[in-house]
Amino acid sequence: MNVQVVTDPDGRLLWLSPALPGRSHDLTAAGTHRIIHICERQGVPILADLAYQGGGPWLTTGIKRRPLQELTCTEKTVNRALPAARAPVERGVARLKSWRIFRRAHGSPNRMTSIAKAVLTLERQR
């Protein structure tokens, strides 16, 4: 399953998207749920991994090395700083994955959407 996650800067889960089949690419799923558009309209910056590269100017992702070229010192510095900034977000995602139901998710995306909503409610009460 592909469930998109929005967290606050401290890694607390704010929103989980409806589940899509696992074959859905992350950038496609973000577009389907209009996450990038909504964050841009609200003025909320997005820190994302390389799967979201090309998602627009509002997204900050790492910089991929181009064929036959090395990254500049500035690009390497950006690539080192981004994971540090994203660490709380990754902890929020890891917390979500601690639920066994998400590690072994098979079946209907509709069923997983209901489960994701329930888990989000329980996580907010912690």
N, C-alpha and C positions, 0 to 999 in steps of 0.2 A: 504494500500500500504506500501511497505517497500522501503524506499529511504535512502541510506547510505549517511552520511554527513562527509566531511573533512573540518576542519576549521584551521585557523592559531592559534597561542597561545593567540591572543587577541579575538578570537571568530568570526572573519570575515569568512564568507563562501567562501571556495576556490573551492569546487567541490561537486556536487550532482550526485549520481549514477543514472543510468536508474532505473525506478521503477520496482519492483518485486511484485507479489501478497503478500498480508499481512500475509499469513500463512508461509512465508519464515522466517526462524530463522536468527537473525542478523549475527551470525558467518558464516552461509551458504551464506548469501548475500555478506558478505565481501570477502569470498573465490571466489564466482562467479565473482565478479568485480576485484579480485586480489589486493585488497587494501593493505592487510598485506604484500604481496610479494613485491609490488612496494615500499611501505614505507621502508621496510627492505633494499631493493636494493639501495634506495636513502639515507639511513642513517637517516630517519626521525622517531623519537620515536612515539609510539602510546599509548595514555592514553584512556582506554576504560572502559565501565561498566561491570558488572558481566556476561552479556549475551555473552561476547567475551572470557570468561575464557576457556583456553585450545587452544587458537588460536596460540600459539607458544611463544618462548622466547622474541620476539620483542614487544609483547603486555604487557602493565602494566595494571593489573586489581586488583580489591579488592580481599581479601582472604576470602573464605567461611569457616565458622566453620565446622569442621568435626563432624560426629555423635559422641555423648558422649564425646567430647573433647572441651575444651575452647580454644579460641585464646590466643597466647602468648602476652606479652606486646608489643613486636616488631610488631607483626601482627596487633594488635589494632592500633598502631601508624601509620602504613602504611595505614590502612583503614580510618583513620581520615585525613591523608594528601592528599590522592588521590582526594576526592571530592573538596578540595580547589584548587588543580591544574586543575581539570576538569571544574571548575565553568565557565570560559570564554567560553569553548566549549558548555556547556549546555545553556548559554545565546544565542549563535549562533543558536542552535537548537530551542530554544524557539522563537527566532525571525522568524525563518522559519515557525514554527507552528502558528505564528500570522496571517499568510495568511489563510483566511477561506477555500480556496480551498484544503489545506492540512489537515485541521481538518475534512473535510467532503468528503474525497477522496473515491470515489467508481467508479468502471468501469474499463476501459481498462488500463493496465500498459503502453501501448504505448502512450496513450493520456496523462497520468500523467508524463511520461518522457518529453514530449514536454512542458508541463506546468512547470515542475521543471527547465528546461533549461531557460525558460522565467523569472521565479522568480529569479533564480541565477543572470541573467543579470541585472534585476532591483535592486536586493540587492547590487550588486557591485557598482552601480551608486550612492548609498546613501552616 
